[in-house]
Amino acid sequence: MEIWINPACSKCRSALSLLDEEGAKYTVRRYLDDPPTAEELEDVLRRLGLEPWDVARVGETAAAELGMASWPCDEENRGRWIAAMAAHPILIQRPIITADDGTAVVGRSPESVRSVLPPARPAAG
């Protein structure tokens, strides 16, 4: 399992705390320092079952500078959205958790974070 975080984000810190409480094994990717490629974004979007505009932070300054709020949300412009998020990772919603089973979630709530945890094993005894 991997979690893409911005350490300054309270939702990211909450997700990390929950993963730690649950004893989850995960790796941290500080995606602002280690931005995902367009190909990695494509893969994560497929795993999320979402489109790039679904996970874009259009309230960010970079989005305003690019005029993203006026971009069409359609297949023809999909690559444009992905390219912008790859070039400006601050535009990517966070935290994103990719699970070992191939699923992924935007972990903004405890429920979404828990949804990618493996099922609890019954206690031995």
N, C-alpha and C positions, 0 to 999 in steps of 0.2 A: 504494500500500500504506500502511496505517495501523497503528500499534501502540499499544495502550492499555497504559500502564505506571503503576506506582507506583515512583518513583525509589529508594525505600528497599528495594525487593524485589530480591534477588540473581538470581532467575530472569529478571526484566525486564532487569537490567543484562547478563546473559549473552546474552539474545536480541538486545539492541541491539548488543553486540560482534560477534556472529555476522553480523548483517545488515551491519554496517560492513565486516567482513572479506570478505564476499561482494560488496561494492559495490552493495548493494541501495538503491534509491531508496524512501524512506519518510517519512511524517510521524509525529511523536510526539504522542500525546494523553495528557496526565496526567489520567487519568479521575477521580481524586479531586478535582481542581480544576475539571474540566470534565466533570461527570457525564453519562453518556448518558441520553437520554430513554427512556421505556418503549418508544416506537416504534423507537428505535435498538437497544435490547436485543432486541426481537422480530426485527429484521432480522438482527442478528448471530447470534442463536440459530438462525434459519432457515439461514443460511450455514454455521454450525457443524454443523448436523444434530443439535443437542442440545436438551434441555429446561432450563429455568432452574435446577432443582435439581441438574442435572449440573455447572453452573458456579458454584454458590453456595458461598461459604466459610462453612459452618455452624459452624466453630470460632471465628469472630470474636465479640467481646463483643456487638456489635449483633445478631447472630443469636440469641445466648442471651437477650438482653433481649426480642426479639420472639417467642421460643419456636419458632423455625423448625424445630428438630430434630423437632418433633412435627407439623409441617404435612404433610398428605397430598401425595404426589407424583402428582397426577392433573390431568386437564384442567380440572376444576372449580376447582382452586386455583392453576392456572398464572398467572393474572393477579395473584394475591396475591404470588406469588414475584417476578414481574417488578416490581411496584410497590415491593416492599421493596428490591430491588436498585437501582432507580432512585433511591429516597429515601436509600439507604445504600450508595453505590458501593463501599465497603470490602468489601462482601459478594460482589463479582464476582471470580471467578478471574482470574488474570493471569499473564503478558501475553496479550492477545488480539490476533492479527494478522489484519487483513482484507486480502486480496490483491486486486489489480486484476482478476483473472479471476472474481471473485465468490465465491471460496472463503474460508474463515477457519479458523484453528486457535487452540487454546490452546497457546501456545508455551513449554511448560514443559520441553521437551527439545530438544537440537540437531536431532534428526530432525524434530520437528514444525515447527520454524522453517524448516528447509531445504525442507520439503514445499511451502511457498508461494512459494518463489523461482522465478523463471522459469528454464527450462532454459538451461544454459550454451551459449553460441554457440561453434562451433568457431573456433579462431584462424585469422585470415587468413594466407595465404601459401602 
